[in-house]
Amino acid sequence: MTPEDALLVERVVSAHRERSADGAVKSHPNWHDLDTEGRQAAFDETVRQRTIERGIDPDGQSSTIKAVLARLR
């Protein structure tokens, strides 16, 4: 993986997602710049990071879980 691809993966792994005017969650723009290997790397890193987040959170929630629950409430 090139350093440029590694930077794209790092950006994609963030839990932050922009929303459209109607509130729909958008995919991260850099997702579309990754090839198949880069997308798999982003998925694997996301799973690893969310597992760590759940492990250190007192309620066992990752940033993704918190974002979903905030939208439901």
CHARMM internal coordinates of N, CA and C (Angstrom, degrees):
IC EDIT
DIST 1 N 1 CA 1.4560
DIST 1 CA 1 C 1.5222
ANGL 1 N 1 CA 1 C 108.21
DIST 1 C 2 N 1.3006
ANGL 1 CA 1 C 2 N 115.54
DIHE 1 N 1 CA 1 C 2 N 134.17
DIST 2 N 2 CA 1.4651
ANGL 1 C 2 N 2 CA 120.36
DIHE 1 CA 1 C 2 N 2 CA 179.89
DIST 2 CA 2 C 1.5268
ANGL 2 N 2 CA 2 C 110.24
DIHE 1 C 2 N 2 CA 2 C -75.49
DIST 2 C 3 N 1.3288
ANGL 2 CA 2 C 3 N 117.86
DIHE 2 N 2 CA 2 C 3 N 159.92
DIST 3 N 3 CA 1.4691
ANGL 2 C 3 N 3 CA 120.00
DIHE 2 CA 2 C 3 N 3 CA 174.90
DIST 3 CA 3 C 1.5331
ANGL 3 N 3 CA 3 C 112.14
DIHE 2 C 3 N 3 CA 3 C -58.29
DIST 3 C 4 N 1.3240
ANGL 3 CA 3 C 4 N 116.79
DIHE 3 N 3 CA 3 C 4 N -33.89
DIST 4 N 4 CA 1.4687
ANGL 3 C 4 N 4 CA 120.49
DIHE 3 CA 3 C 4 N 4 CA 178.57
DIST 4 CA 4 C 1.5253
ANGL 4 N 4 CA 4 C 110.72
DIHE 3 C 4 N 4 CA 4 C -66.26
DIST 4 C 5 N 1.3459
ANGL 4 CA 4 C 5 N 116.12
DIHE 4 N 4 CA 4 C 5 N -42.23
DIST 5 N 5 CA 1.4659
ANGL 4 C 5 N 5 CA 120.17
DIHE 4 CA 4 C 5 N 5 CA 177.83
DIST 5 CA 5 C 1.5246
ANGL 5 N 5 CA 5 C 110.82
DIHE 4 C 5 N 5 CA 5 C -65.62
DIST 5 C 6 N 1.3325
ANGL 5 CA 5 C 6 N 116.88
DIHE 5 N 5 CA 5 C 6 N -38.86
DIST 6 N 6 CA 1.4666
ANGL 5 C 6 N 6 CA 120.61
DIHE 5 CA 5 C 6 N 6 CA 178.52
DIST 6 CA 6 C 1.5227
ANGL 6 N 6 CA 6 C 110.74
DIHE 5 C 6 N 6 CA 6 C -61.49
DIST 6 C 7 N 1.3292
ANGL 6 CA 6 C 7 N 116.86
DIHE 6 N 6 CA 6 C 7 N -38.00
DIST 7 N 7 CA 1.4721
ANGL 6 C 7 N 7 CA 120.57
DIHE 6 CA 6 C 7 N 7 CA 177.65
DIST 7 CA 7 C 1.5264
ANGL 7 N 7 CA 7 C 110.52
DIHE 6 C 7 N 7 CA 7 C -66.99
DIST 7 C 8 N 1.3237
ANGL 7 CA 7 C 8 N 117.54
DIHE 7 N 7 CA 7 C 8 N -40.73
DIST 8 N 8 CA 1.4687
ANGL 7 C 8 N 8 CA 120.54
DIHE 7 CA 7 C 8 N 8 CA 177.16
DIST 8 CA 8 C 1.5260
ANGL 8 N 8 CA 8 C 110.22
DIHE 7 C 8 N 8 CA 8 C -61.66
DIST 8 C 9 N 1.3235
ANGL 8 CA 8 C 9 N 116.75
DIHE 8 N 8 CA 8 C 9 N -43.66
DIST 9 N 9 CA 1.4722
ANGL 8 C 9 N 9 CA 120.98
DIHE 8 CA 8 C 9 N 9 CA 178.80
DIST 9 CA 9 C 1.5213
ANGL 9 N 9 CA 9 C 109.81
DIHE 8 C 9 N 9 CA 9 C -59.96
DIST 9 C 10 N 1.3321
ANGL 9 CA 9 C 10 N 116.80
DIHE 9 N 9 CA 9 C 10 N -45.17
DIST 10 N 10 CA 1.4661
ANGL 9 C 10 N 10 CA 120.51
DIHE 9 CA 9 C 10 N 10 CA -179.96
DIST 10 CA 10 C 1.5248
ANGL 10 N 10 CA 10 C 111.30
DIHE 9 C 10 N 10 CA 10 C -59.04
DIST 10 C 11 N 1.3062
ANGL 10 CA 10 C 11 N 116.85
DIHE 10 N 10 CA 10 C 11 N -41.08
DIST 11 N 11 CA 1.4709
ANGL 10 C 11 N 11 CA 120.81
DIHE 10 CA 10 C 11 N 11 CA 179.18
DIST 11 CA 11 C 1.5266
ANGL 11 N 11 CA 11 C 111.59
DIHE 10 C 11 N 11 CA 11 C -67.04
DIST 11 C 12 N 1.3168
ANGL 11 CA 11 C 12 N 116.43
DIHE 11 N 11 CA 11 C 12 N -41.63
DIST 12 N 12 CA 1.4708
ANGL 11 C 12 N 12 CA 121.47
DIHE 11 CA 11 C 12 N 12 CA -176.92
DIST 12 CA 12 C 1.5276
ANGL 12 N 12 CA 12 C 111.65
DIHE 11 C 12 N 12 CA 12 C -67.42
DIST 12 C 13 N 1.3212
ANGL 12 CA 12 C 13 N 117.08
DIHE 12 N 12 CA 12 C 13 N -31.05
DIST 13 N 13 CA 1.4660
ANGL 12 C 13 N 13 CA 121.43
DIHE 12 CA 12 C 13 N 13 CA -176.20
DIST 13 CA 13 C 1.5273
ANGL 13 N 13 CA 13 C 112.29
DIHE 12 C 13 N 13 CA 13 C -68.55
DIST 13 C 14 N 1.3015
ANGL 13 CA 13 C 14 N 118.48
DIHE 13 N 13 CA 13 C 14 N -21.18
DIST 14 N 14 CA 1.4622
ANGL 13 C 14 N 14 CA 121.80
DIHE 13 CA 13 C 14 N 14 CA 178.77
DIST 14 CA 14 C 1.5263
ANGL 14 N 14 CA 14 C 110.83
DIHE 13 C 14 N 14 CA 14 C -53.70
DIST 14 C 15 N 1.3116
ANGL 14 CA 14 C 15 N 116.19
DIHE 14 N 14 CA 14 C 15 N 144.73
DIST 15 N 15 CA 1.4659
ANGL 14 C 15 N 15 CA 120.30
DIHE 14 CA 14 C 15 N 15 CA 178.59
DIST 15 CA 15 C 1.5221
ANGL 15 N 15 CA 15 C 112.04
DIHE 14 C 15 N 15 CA 15 C -78.02
DIST 15 C 16 N 1.3187
ANGL 15 CA 15 C 16 N 117.10
DIHE 15 N 15 CA 15 C 16 N -15.45
DIST 16 N 16 CA 1.4668
ANGL 15 C 16 N 16 CA 120.30
DIHE 15 CA 15 C 16 N 16 CA -178.15
DIST 16 CA 16 C 1.5259
ANGL 16 N 16 CA 16 C 110.60
DIHE 15 C 16 N 16 CA 16 C -70.66
DIST 16 C 17 N 1.3121
ANGL 16 CA 16 C 17 N 115.87
DIHE 16 N 16 CA 16 C 17 N 132.43
DIST 17 N 17 CA 1.4622
ANGL 16 C 17 N 17 CA 122.23
DIHE 16 CA 16 C 17 N 17 CA 174.36
DIST 17 CA 17 C 1.5203
ANGL 17 N 17 CA 17 C 108.72
DIHE 16 C 17 N 17 CA 17 C -134.67
DIST 17 C 18 N 1.3099
ANGL 17 CA 17 C 18 N 115.39
DIHE 17 N 17 CA 17 C 18 N 134.31
DIST 18 N 18 CA 1.4593
ANGL 17 C 18 N 18 CA 119.83
DIHE 17 CA 17 C 18 N 18 CA 176.25
DIST 18 CA 18 C 1.5221
ANGL 18 N 18 CA 18 C 108.88
DIHE 17 C 18 N 18 CA 18 C -74.05
DIST 18 C 19 N 1.3208
ANGL 18 CA 18 C 19 N 114.60
DIHE 18 N 18 CA 18 C 19 N 162.71
DIST 19 N 19 CA 1.4596
ANGL 18 C 19 N 19 CA 120.86
DIHE 18 CA 18 C 19 N 19 CA 179.57
DIST 19 CA 19 C 1.5206
ANGL 19 N 19 CA 19 C 109.74
DIHE 18 C 19 N 19 CA 19 C -122.33
DIST 19 C 20 N 1.3047
ANGL 19 CA 19 C 20 N 114.81
DIHE 19 N 19 CA 19 C 20 N 151.20
DIST 20 N 20 CA 1.4676
ANGL 19 C 20 N 20 CA 119.78
DIHE 19 CA 19 C 20 N 20 CA 175.96
DIST 20 CA 20 C 1.5208
ANGL 20 N 20 CA 20 C 108.46
DIHE 19 C 20 N 20 CA 20 C -78.41
DIST 20 C 21 N 1.3155
ANGL 20 CA 20 C 21 N 116.83
DIHE 20 N 20 CA 20 C 21 N 175.03
DIST 21 N 21 CA 1.4670
ANGL 20 C 21 N 21 CA 121.85
DIHE 20 CA 20 C 21 N 21 CA -179.28
DIST 21 CA 21 C 1.5277
ANGL 21 N 21 CA 21 C 111.99
DIHE 20 C 21 N 21 CA 21 C -58.30
DIST 21 C 22 N 1.3387
ANGL 21 CA 21 C 22 N 116.87
DIHE 21 N 21 CA 21 C 22 N -30.60
DIST 22 N 22 CA 1.4684
ANGL 21 C 22 N 22 CA 119.62
DIHE 21 CA 21 C 22 N 22 CA 179.67
DIST 22 CA 22 C 1.5264
ANGL 22 N 22 CA 22 C 113.02
DIHE 21 C 22 N 22 CA 22 C -90.42
DIST 22 C 23 N 1.3492
ANGL 22 CA 22 C 23 N 117.30
DIHE 22 N 22 CA 22 C 23 N 6.34
DIST 23 N 23 CA 1.4558
ANGL 22 C 23 N 23 CA 121.00
DIHE 22 CA 22 C 23 N 23 CA 175.58
DIST 23 CA 23 C 1.5148
ANGL 23 N 23 CA 23 C 115.10
DIHE 22 C 23 N 23 CA 23 C 92.55
DIST 23 C 24 N 1.3229
ANGL 23 CA 23 C 24 N 118.55
DIHE 23 N 23 CA 23 C 24 N -0.98
DIST 24 N 24 CA 1.4648
ANGL 23 C 24 N 24 CA 120.86
DIHE 23 CA 23 C 24 N 24 CA 179.42
DIST 24 CA 24 C 1.5256
ANGL 24 N 24 CA 24 C 109.62
DIHE 23 C 24 N 24 CA 24 C -69.70
DIST 24 C 25 N 1.3152
ANGL 24 CA 24 C 25 N 115.68
DIHE 24 N 24 CA 24 C 25 N 140.66
DIST 25 N 25 CA 1.4605
ANGL 24 C 25 N 25 CA 121.46
DIHE 24 CA 24 C 25 N 25 CA 178.93
DIST 25 CA 25 C 1.5247
ANGL 25 N 25 CA 25 C 108.55
DIHE 24 C 25 N 25 CA 25 C -75.64
DIST 25 C 26 N 1.3344
ANGL 25 CA 25 C 26 N 115.77
DIHE 25 N 25 CA 25 C 26 N 130.69
DIST 26 N 26 CA 1.4620
ANGL 25 C 26 N 26 CA 121.37
DIHE 25 CA 25 C 26 N 26 CA 179.13
DIST 26 CA 26 C 1.5265
ANGL 26 N 26 CA 26 C 109.90
DIHE 25 C 26 N 26 CA 26 C -95.77
DIST 26 C 27 N 1.3168
ANGL 26 CA 26 C 27 N 116.47
DIHE 26 N 26 CA 26 C 27 N 151.53
DIST 27 N 27 CA 1.4622
ANGL 26 C 27 N 27 CA 119.40
DIHE 26 CA 26 C 27 N 27 CA 171.63
DIST 27 CA 27 C 1.5263
ANGL 27 N 27 CA 27 C 107.72
DIHE 26 C 27 N 27 CA 27 C -72.19
DIST 27 C 28 N 1.3264
ANGL 27 CA 27 C 28 N 115.70
DIHE 27 N 27 CA 27 C 28 N 155.36
DIST 28 N 28 CA 1.4590
ANGL 27 C 28 N 28 CA 119.44
DIHE 27 CA 27 C 28 N 28 CA 178.64
DIST 28 CA 28 C 1.5244
ANGL 28 N 28 CA 28 C 108.21
DIHE 27 C 28 N 28 CA 28 C -66.43
DIST 28 C 29 N 1.3286
ANGL 28 CA 28 C 29 N 118.59
DIHE 28 N 28 CA 28 C 29 N 133.23
DIST 29 N 29 CA 1.4688
ANGL 28 C 29 N 29 CA 120.53
DIHE 28 CA 28 C 29 N 29 CA -177.10
DIST 29 CA 29 C 1.5224
ANGL 29 N 29 CA 29 C 113.41
DIHE 28 C 29 N 29 CA 29 C -55.87
DIST 29 C 30 N 1.3367
ANGL 29 CA 29 C 30 N 117.70
DIHE 29 N 29 CA 29 C 30 N -34.43
DIST 30 N 30 CA 1.4631
ANGL 29 C 30 N 30 CA 120.03
DIHE 29 CA 29 C 30 N 30 CA -178.66
DIST 30 CA 30 C 1.5243
ANGL 30 N 30 CA 30 C 112.95
DIHE 29 C 30 N 30 CA 30 C -71.77
DIST 30 C 31 N 1.3270
ANGL 30 CA 30 C 31 N 117.83
DIHE 30 N 30 CA 30 C 31 N -16.16
DIST 31 N 31 CA 1.4668
ANGL 30 C 31 N 31 CA 121.03
DIHE 30 CA 30 C 31 N 31 CA 176.89
DIST 31 CA 31 C 1.5309
ANGL 31 N 31 CA 31 C 109.82
DIHE 30 C 31 N 31 CA 31 C -56.32
DIST 31 C 32 N 1.3017
ANGL 31 CA 31 C 32 N 116.29
DIHE 31 N 31 CA 31 C 32 N -39.67
DIST 32 N 32 CA 1.4592
ANGL 31 C 32 N 32 CA 122.05
DIHE 31 CA 31 C 32 N 32 CA -176.45
DIST 32 CA 32 C 1.5280
ANGL 32 N 32 CA 32 C 112.53
DIHE 31 C 32 N 32 CA 32 C -73.81
DIST 32 C 33 N 1.3261
ANGL 32 CA 32 C 33 N 116.74
DIHE 32 N 32 CA 32 C 33 N -13.81
DIST 33 N 33 CA 1.4629
ANGL 32 C 33 N 33 CA 120.99
DIHE 32 CA 32 C 33 N 33 CA 178.39
DIST 33 CA 33 C 1.5235
ANGL 33 N 33 CA 33 C 112.69
DIHE 32 C 33 N 33 CA 33 C -90.62
DIST 33 C 34 N 1.3333
ANGL 33 CA 33 C 34 N 116.84
DIHE 33 N 33 CA 33 C 34 N -7.67
DIST 34 N 34 CA 1.4629
ANGL 33 C 34 N 34 CA 120.97
DIHE 33 CA 33 C 34 N 34 CA -178.88
DIST 34 CA 34 C 1.5244
ANGL 34 N 34 CA 34 C 110.71
DIHE 33 C 34 N 34 CA 34 C -89.68
DIST 34 C 35 N 1.3265
ANGL 34 CA 34 C 35 N 114.90
DIHE 34 N 34 CA 34 C 35 N 146.56
DIST 35 N 35 CA 1.4660
ANGL 34 C 35 N 35 CA 119.47
DIHE 34 CA 34 C 35 N 35 CA 172.54
DIST 35 CA 35 C 1.5338
ANGL 35 N 35 CA 35 C 107.99
DIHE 34 C 35 N 35 CA 35 C -85.85
DIST 35 C 36 N 1.3016
ANGL 35 CA 35 C 36 N 116.88
DIHE 35 N 35 CA 35 C 36 N -176.47
DIST 36 N 36 CA 1.4655
ANGL 35 C 36 N 36 CA 120.95
DIHE 35 CA 35 C 36 N 36 CA -177.25
DIST 36 CA 36 C 1.5231
ANGL 36 N 36 CA 36 C 111.67
DIHE 35 C 36 N 36 CA 36 C -58.20
DIST 36 C 37 N 1.3200
ANGL 36 CA 36 C 37 N 116.87
DIHE 36 N 36 CA 36 C 37 N -43.80
DIST 37 N 37 CA 1.4679
ANGL 36 C 37 N 37 CA 120.63
DIHE 36 CA 36 C 37 N 37 CA 178.88
DIST 37 CA 37 C 1.5253
ANGL 37 N 37 CA 37 C 111.28
DIHE 36 C 37 N 37 CA 37 C -62.69
DIST 37 C 38 N 1.3238
ANGL 37 CA 37 C 38 N 116.66
DIHE 37 N 37 CA 37 C 38 N -42.14
DIST 38 N 38 CA 1.4538
ANGL 37 C 38 N 38 CA 120.86
DIHE 37 CA 37 C 38 N 38 CA 179.28
DIST 38 CA 38 C 1.5218
ANGL 38 N 38 CA 38 C 112.40
DIHE 37 C 38 N 38 CA 38 C -65.82
DIST 38 C 39 N 1.3140
ANGL 38 CA 38 C 39 N 116.54
DIHE 38 N 38 CA 38 C 39 N -38.64
DIST 39 N 39 CA 1.4738
ANGL 38 C 39 N 39 CA 119.87
DIHE 38 CA 38 C 39 N 39 CA 177.85
DIST 39 CA 39 C 1.5243
ANGL 39 N 39 CA 39 C 111.31
DIHE 38 C 39 N 39 CA 39 C -66.69
DIST 39 C 40 N 1.3208
ANGL 39 CA 39 C 40 N 116.51
DIHE 39 N 39 CA 39 C 40 N -37.97
DIST 40 N 40 CA 1.4693
ANGL 39 C 40 N 40 CA 119.51
DIHE 39 CA 39 C 40 N 40 CA 176.89
DIST 40 CA 40 C 1.5261
ANGL 40 N 40 CA 40 C 110.18
DIHE 39 C 40 N 40 CA 40 C -66.39
DIST 40 C 41 N 1.3281
ANGL 40 CA 40 C 41 N 116.83
DIHE 40 N 40 CA 40 C 41 N -40.87
DIST 41 N 41 CA 1.4623
ANGL 40 C 41 N 41 CA 121.11
DIHE 40 CA 40 C 41 N 41 CA 177.62
DIST 41 CA 41 C 1.5306
ANGL 41 N 41 CA 41 C 110.58
DIHE 40 C 41 N 41 CA 41 C -62.45
DIST 41 C 42 N 1.3301
ANGL 41 CA 41 C 42 N 116.46
DIHE 41 N 41 CA 41 C 42 N -40.79
DIST 42 N 42 CA 1.4652
ANGL 41 C 42 N 42 CA 120.40
DIHE 41 CA 41 C 42 N 42 CA 178.35
DIST 42 CA 42 C 1.5220
ANGL 42 N 42 CA 42 C 111.04
DIHE 41 C 42 N 42 CA 42 C -64.63
DIST 42 C 43 N 1.3201
ANGL 42 CA 42 C 43 N 116.57
DIHE 42 N 42 CA 42 C 43 N -41.70
DIST 43 N 43 CA 1.4700
ANGL 42 C 43 N 43 CA 120.13
DIHE 42 CA 42 C 43 N 43 CA 177.69
DIST 43 CA 43 C 1.5194
ANGL 43 N 43 CA 43 C 110.30
DIHE 42 C 43 N 43 CA 43 C -62.26
DIST 43 C 44 N 1.3324
ANGL 43 CA 43 C 44 N 116.75
DIHE 43 N 43 CA 43 C 44 N -48.86
DIST 44 N 44 CA 1.4663
ANGL 43 C 44 N 44 CA 120.77
DIHE 43 CA 43 C 44 N 44 CA -178.40
DIST 44 CA 44 C 1.5260
ANGL 44 N 44 CA 44 C 111.79
DIHE 43 C 44 N 44 CA 44 C -60.43
DIST 44 C 45 N 1.3238
ANGL 44 CA 44 C 45 N 116.63
DIHE 44 N 44 CA 44 C 45 N -42.09
DIST 45 N 45 CA 1.4664
ANGL 44 C 45 N 45 CA 120.77
DIHE 44 CA 44 C 45 N 45 CA 179.68
DIST 45 CA 45 C 1.5248
ANGL 45 N 45 CA 45 C 111.12
DIHE 44 C 45 N 45 CA 45 C -68.96
DIST 45 C 46 N 1.3115
ANGL 45 CA 45 C 46 N 117.34
DIHE 45 N 45 CA 45 C 46 N -36.86
DIST 46 N 46 CA 1.4602
ANGL 45 C 46 N 46 CA 120.70
DIHE 45 CA 45 C 46 N 46 CA 177.52
DIST 46 CA 46 C 1.5288
ANGL 46 N 46 CA 46 C 110.64
DIHE 45 C 46 N 46 CA 46 C -62.55
DIST 46 C 47 N 1.3123
ANGL 46 CA 46 C 47 N 116.81
DIHE 46 N 46 CA 46 C 47 N -45.72
DIST 47 N 47 CA 1.4667
ANGL 46 C 47 N 47 CA 120.61
DIHE 46 CA 46 C 47 N 47 CA 178.19
DIST 47 CA 47 C 1.5296
ANGL 47 N 47 CA 47 C 109.98
DIHE 46 C 47 N 47 CA 47 C -60.14
DIST 47 C 48 N 1.3342
ANGL 47 CA 47 C 48 N 117.06
DIHE 47 N 47 CA 47 C 48 N -43.89
DIST 48 N 48 CA 1.4656
ANGL 47 C 48 N 48 CA 121.19
DIHE 47 CA 47 C 48 N 48 CA -179.82
DIST 48 CA 48 C 1.5303
ANGL 48 N 48 CA 48 C 110.87
DIHE 47 C 48 N 48 CA 48 C -62.26
DIST 48 C 49 N 1.3250
ANGL 48 CA 48 C 49 N 116.69
DIHE 48 N 48 CA 48 C 49 N -47.11
DIST 49 N 49 CA 1.4631
ANGL 48 C 49 N 49 CA 119.74
DIHE 48 CA 48 C 49 N 49 CA -178.02
DIST 49 CA 49 C 1.5313
ANGL 49 N 49 CA 49 C 112.24
DIHE 48 C 49 N 49 CA 49 C -67.07
DIST 49 C 50 N 1.3203
ANGL 49 CA 49 C 50 N 117.18
DIHE 49 N 49 CA 49 C 50 N -40.99
DIST 50 N 50 CA 1.4691
ANGL 49 C 50 N 50 CA 118.61
DIHE 49 CA 49 C 50 N 50 CA 179.95
DIST 50 CA 50 C 1.5318
ANGL 50 N 50 CA 50 C 110.84
DIHE 49 C 50 N 50 CA 50 C -66.58
DIST 50 C 51 N 1.3186
ANGL 50 CA 50 C 51 N 117.55
DIHE 50 N 50 CA 50 C 51 N -32.73
DIST 51 N 51 CA 1.4619
ANGL 50 C 51 N 51 CA 121.42
DIHE 50 CA 50 C 51 N 51 CA 176.17
DIST 51 CA 51 C 1.5299
ANGL 51 N 51 CA 51 C 110.07
DIHE 50 C 51 N 51 CA 51 C -64.07
DIST 51 C 52 N 1.3232
ANGL 51 CA 51 C 52 N 116.29
DIHE 51 N 51 CA 51 C 52 N -43.42
DIST 52 N 52 CA 1.4627
ANGL 51 C 52 N 52 CA 120.41
DIHE 51 CA 51 C 52 N 52 CA 176.86
DIST 52 CA 52 C 1.5204
ANGL 52 N 52 CA 52 C 110.58
DIHE 51 C 52 N 52 CA 52 C -63.26
DIST 52 C 53 N 1.3229
ANGL 52 CA 52 C 53 N 117.09
DIHE 52 N 52 CA 52 C 53 N -45.15
DIST 53 N 53 CA 1.4716
ANGL 52 C 53 N 53 CA 120.80
DIHE 52 CA 52 C 53 N 53 CA 178.82
DIST 53 CA 53 C 1.5184
ANGL 53 N 53 CA 53 C 111.20
DIHE 52 C 53 N 53 CA 53 C -56.84
DIST 53 C 54 N 1.3303
ANGL 53 CA 53 C 54 N 116.45
DIHE 53 N 53 CA 53 C 54 N -45.91
DIST 54 N 54 CA 1.4712
ANGL 53 C 54 N 54 CA 119.62
DIHE 53 CA 53 C 54 N 54 CA -179.99
DIST 54 CA 54 C 1.5189
ANGL 54 N 54 CA 54 C 110.58
DIHE 53 C 54 N 54 CA 54 C -63.48
DIST 54 C 55 N 1.3218
ANGL 54 CA 54 C 55 N 117.21
DIHE 54 N 54 CA 54 C 55 N -35.29
DIST 55 N 55 CA 1.4535
ANGL 54 C 55 N 55 CA 121.21
DIHE 54 CA 54 C 55 N 55 CA -178.48
DIST 55 CA 55 C 1.5140
ANGL 55 N 55 CA 55 C 114.00
DIHE 54 C 55 N 55 CA 55 C -68.89
DIST 55 C 56 N 1.3251
ANGL 55 CA 55 C 56 N 117.27
DIHE 55 N 55 CA 55 C 56 N -30.57
DIST 56 N 56 CA 1.4656
ANGL 55 C 56 N 56 CA 119.15
DIHE 55 CA 55 C 56 N 56 CA -178.04
DIST 56 CA 56 C 1.5251
ANGL 56 N 56 CA 56 C 113.25
DIHE 55 C 56 N 56 CA 56 C -99.23
DIST 56 C 57 N 1.3254
ANGL 56 CA 56 C 57 N 117.90
DIHE 56 N 56 CA 56 C 57 N -8.51
DIST 57 N 57 CA 1.4609
ANGL 56 C 57 N 57 CA 121.22
DIHE 56 CA 56 C 57 N 57 CA 179.01
DIST 57 CA 57 C 1.5256
ANGL 57 N 57 CA 57 C 109.41
DIHE 56 C 57 N 57 CA 57 C -83.00
DIST 57 C 58 N 1.3352
ANGL 57 CA 57 C 58 N 117.79
DIHE 57 N 57 CA 57 C 58 N 133.55
DIST 58 N 58 CA 1.4726
ANGL 57 C 58 N 58 CA 120.26
DIHE 57 CA 57 C 58 N 58 CA -179.39
DIST 58 CA 58 C 1.5329
ANGL 58 N 58 CA 58 C 113.65
DIHE 57 C 58 N 58 CA 58 C -58.18
DIST 58 C 59 N 1.3340
ANGL 58 CA 58 C 59 N 116.69
DIHE 58 N 58 CA 58 C 59 N -29.90
DIST 59 N 59 CA 1.4627
ANGL 58 C 59 N 59 CA 120.73
DIHE 58 CA 58 C 59 N 59 CA -179.82
DIST 59 CA 59 C 1.5274
ANGL 59 N 59 CA 59 C 112.37
DIHE 58 C 59 N 59 CA 59 C -97.15
DIST 59 C 60 N 1.3352
ANGL 59 CA 59 C 60 N 116.90
DIHE 59 N 59 CA 59 C 60 N 2.29
DIST 60 N 60 CA 1.4565
ANGL 59 C 60 N 60 CA 120.72
DIHE 59 CA 59 C 60 N 60 CA 179.32
DIST 60 CA 60 C 1.5185
ANGL 60 N 60 CA 60 C 113.68
DIHE 59 C 60 N 60 CA 60 C 70.81
DIST 60 C 61 N 1.3428
ANGL 60 CA 60 C 61 N 116.48
DIHE 60 N 60 CA 60 C 61 N 29.58
DIST 61 N 61 CA 1.4646
ANGL 60 C 61 N 61 CA 120.58
DIHE 60 CA 60 C 61 N 61 CA -177.14
DIST 61 CA 61 C 1.5223
ANGL 61 N 61 CA 61 C 111.32
DIHE 60 C 61 N 61 CA 61 C -110.59
DIST 61 C 62 N 1.3141
ANGL 61 CA 61 C 62 N 115.22
DIHE 61 N 61 CA 61 C 62 N 137.62
DIST 62 N 62 CA 1.4645
ANGL 61 C 62 N 62 CA 120.59
DIHE 61 CA 61 C 62 N 62 CA 174.61
DIST 62 CA 62 C 1.5252
ANGL 62 N 62 CA 62 C 108.98
DIHE 61 C 62 N 62 CA 62 C -85.35
DIST 62 C 63 N 1.3202
ANGL 62 CA 62 C 63 N 115.62
DIHE 62 N 62 CA 62 C 63 N 172.19
DIST 63 N 63 CA 1.4737
ANGL 62 C 63 N 63 CA 119.49
DIHE 62 CA 62 C 63 N 63 CA 177.78
DIST 63 CA 63 C 1.5257
ANGL 63 N 63 CA 63 C 110.76
DIHE 62 C 63 N 63 CA 63 C -62.75
DIST 63 C 64 N 1.3146
ANGL 63 CA 63 C 64 N 117.05
DIHE 63 N 63 CA 63 C 64 N -32.93
DIST 64 N 64 CA 1.4600
ANGL 63 C 64 N 64 CA 120.55
DIHE 63 CA 63 C 64 N 64 CA 178.24
DIST 64 CA 64 C 1.5280
ANGL 64 N 64 CA 64 C 110.63
DIHE 63 C 64 N 64 CA 64 C -66.39
DIST 64 C 65 N 1.3116
ANGL 64 CA 64 C 65 N 116.65
DIHE 64 N 64 CA 64 C 65 N -45.77
DIST 65 N 65 CA 1.4660
ANGL 64 C 65 N 65 CA 120.57
DIHE 64 CA 64 C 65 N 65 CA 178.55
DIST 65 CA 65 C 1.5296
ANGL 65 N 65 CA 65 C 110.10
DIHE 64 C 65 N 65 CA 65 C -60.02
DIST 65 C 66 N 1.3181
ANGL 65 CA 65 C 66 N 116.52
DIHE 65 N 65 CA 65 C 66 N -44.22
DIST 66 N 66 CA 1.4602
ANGL 65 C 66 N 66 CA 120.15
DIHE 65 CA 65 C 66 N 66 CA 179.76
DIST 66 CA 66 C 1.5276
ANGL 66 N 66 CA 66 C 111.44
DIHE 65 C 66 N 66 CA 66 C -62.08
DIST 66 C 67 N 1.3381
ANGL 66 CA 66 C 67 N 116.96
DIHE 66 N 66 CA 66 C 67 N -40.39
DIST 67 N 67 CA 1.4658
ANGL 66 C 67 N 67 CA 120.22
DIHE 66 CA 66 C 67 N 67 CA -179.72
DIST 67 CA 67 C 1.5306
ANGL 67 N 67 CA 67 C 110.77
DIHE 66 C 67 N 67 CA 67 C -66.48
DIST 67 C 68 N 1.3133
ANGL 67 CA 67 C 68 N 117.27
DIHE 67 N 67 CA 67 C 68 N -40.11
DIST 68 N 68 CA 1.4663
ANGL 67 C 68 N 68 CA 120.58
DIHE 67 CA 67 C 68 N 68 CA 179.14
DIST 68 CA 68 C 1.5218
ANGL 68 N 68 CA 68 C 110.55
DIHE 67 C 68 N 68 CA 68 C -67.08
DIST 68 C 69 N 1.3192
ANGL 68 CA 68 C 69 N 116.99
DIHE 68 N 68 CA 68 C 69 N -44.85
DIST 69 N 69 CA 1.4662
ANGL 68 C 69 N 69 CA 120.01
DIHE 68 CA 68 C 69 N 69 CA 179.53
DIST 69 CA 69 C 1.5211
ANGL 69 N 69 CA 69 C 111.57
DIHE 68 C 69 N 69 CA 69 C -63.64
DIST 69 C 70 N 1.3271
ANGL 69 CA 69 C 70 N 117.71
DIHE 69 N 69 CA 69 C 70 N -37.19
DIST 70 N 70 CA 1.4619
ANGL 69 C 70 N 70 CA 120.76
DIHE 69 CA 69 C 70 N 70 CA 178.40
DIST 70 CA 70 C 1.5328
ANGL 70 N 70 CA 70 C 110.68
DIHE 69 C 70 N 70 CA 70 C -63.28
DIST 70 C 71 N 1.3211
ANGL 70 CA 70 C 71 N 117.29
DIHE 70 N 70 CA 70 C 71 N -36.09
DIST 71 N 71 CA 1.4586
ANGL 70 C 71 N 71 CA 120.39
DIHE 70 CA 70 C 71 N 71 CA 178.90
DIST 71 CA 71 C 1.5247
ANGL 71 N 71 CA 71 C 111.45
DIHE 70 C 71 N 71 CA 71 C -71.15
DIST 71 C 72 N 1.3209
ANGL 71 CA 71 C 72 N 117.36
DIHE 71 N 71 CA 71 C 72 N -32.37
DIST 72 N 72 CA 1.4628
ANGL 71 C 72 N 72 CA 121.22
DIHE 71 CA 71 C 72 N 72 CA -178.20
DIST 72 CA 72 C 1.5143
ANGL 72 N 72 CA 72 C 112.48
DIHE 71 C 72 N 72 CA 72 C -76.95
DIST 72 C 73 N 1.2966
ANGL 72 CA 72 C 73 N 117.04
DIHE 72 N 72 CA 72 C 73 N -25.61
DIST 73 N 73 CA 1.4789
ANGL 72 C 73 N 73 CA 120.03
DIHE 72 CA 72 C 73 N 73 CA -175.62
DIST 73 CA 73 C 1.4627
ANGL 73 N 73 CA 73 C 112.10
DIHE 72 C 73 N 73 CA 73 C -84.17
END
COOR INIT
IC SEED 1 N 1 CA 1 C
IC BUILD
